[in-house]
Structure formats: C-alpha cells, structure tokens
Amino acid sequence: MADITVRPLGEGRFRVTVTEGAAKTEHEVTVRAEELERLGGGYGSADEFVRACFAFLLEREPKEQILRTFDVSVIGRYFPEFEERIRRG
C-alpha cells in the first residue's frame, strides 16, 4: 500500500509524495476552486480531496506513470469514471 503525503503550496497547488517501500515519486498538482467545489465538496479539506485523487489514480496505474505535474481536471480525460467515483455526496 502506498503512503500519500499532500503538502499545500498555496493558490490551489499541492506537492504530493507517493512512497512505496524505499521508492517514491513527487508530483505537483493544481486544483482550481471550481473543481474543488464541484468534485471535492464532500471532503473535509482540499488536502483530503487531493489524497483521494491520488488513491483513485494508484488503483489504476503505478506511481511512476502518474504525471509529475498536472491539474486535477485532466484525470477525467484518462479515466472517464473519475468524476462519478471521486464525488462524495
């Protein structure tokens, strides 16, 4: 199981570190306020939402295949079920 660490960088940007054993990857992710409101409203914080996005991705691909820099809005282009699965209601 991967350990997902999310650190806010300000202005909707986050540094995410995914660690599995001794191996880790780092990613910079942006979340626009509109996306957070639309998809992440059921989460306790933006950090929690970003962590859930990474958990979703890691169920589908290895950490090394996750883009190093991206906006959360692109996840649905690769995985059409993303928006339905990530929403909490």
C-alpha positions in Angstrom: 0.0 0.0 0.0 1.3 3.4 -0.9 1.7 6.3 1.5 0.4 9.5 0.1 1.6 12.8 1.6 0.0 16.0 0.5 1.6 19.4 1.2 -0.2 22.6 0.2 2.0 25.1 -1.7 -0.6 27.9 -1.9 -3.0 29.1 -4.5 -4.5 25.7 -5.2 -1.2 24.0 -5.7 0.0 20.9 -3.8 3.1 18.8 -3.6 2.2 15.1 -3.4 4.8 12.5 -2.5 3.9 8.8 -3.1 6.1 6.3 -1.2 6.1 2.6 -1.6 8.8 0.9 0.4 12.1 2.8 -0.4 10.8 4.1 -3.7 9.0 7.5 -4.0 7.7 9.9 -6.6 6.8 13.6 -6.3 4.1 15.4 -8.1 2.8 19.0 -8.3 -0.9 19.1 -8.6 -3.2 22.1 -9.1 -6.9 22.2 -8.1 -9.0 25.1 -9.3 -11.6 26.4 -6.8 -14.4 25.5 -9.2 -13.2 21.9 -9.4 -12.8 21.6 -5.7 -16.3 22.9 -5.2 -17.8 20.7 -7.9 -16.0 17.4 -7.2 -14.4 17.8 -3.7 -17.2 19.4 -1.7 -17.8 16.3 0.3 -14.2 16.2 1.6 -13.0 17.8 4.8 -10.3 19.8 3.1 -8.5 20.3 -0.3 -5.7 18.1 1.0 -8.1 15.3 1.6 -9.5 15.7 -1.8 -6.1 15.6 -3.5 -5.2 12.5 -1.5 -8.4 10.8 -2.7 -7.5 11.7 -6.3 -4.1 10.0 -5.9 -5.7 6.9 -4.3 -8.0 6.8 -7.3 -5.0 7.0 -9.7 -3.0 4.4 -7.8 -5.8 1.9 -8.1 -5.3 2.2 -11.9 -1.7 2.7 -12.5 1.8 2.6 -10.8 3.0 5.8 -9.2 5.7 6.1 -11.8 3.1 6.5 -14.6 1.3 9.4 -12.8 2.1 12.7 -14.5 4.7 14.8 -12.5 2.7 18.0 -13.0 -1.0 18.2 -13.7 -4.3 19.8 -12.9 -6.9 17.5 -11.3 -9.3 18.3 -14.2 -7.2 16.2 -16.6 -7.8 12.9 -14.7 -11.2 12.5 -16.3 -9.7 12.6 -19.7 -7.7 9.4 -18.9 -10.3 7.8 -16.7 -13.9 8.7 -17.7 -15.3 7.2 -14.4 -13.2 9.7 -12.3 -15.8 12.4 -11.6 -18.5 9.9 -10.6 -16.2 7.9 -8.4 -14.5 10.9 -6.7 -17.6 12.8 -5.6 -18.9 12.3 -2.1 -22.4 13.0 -1.5 
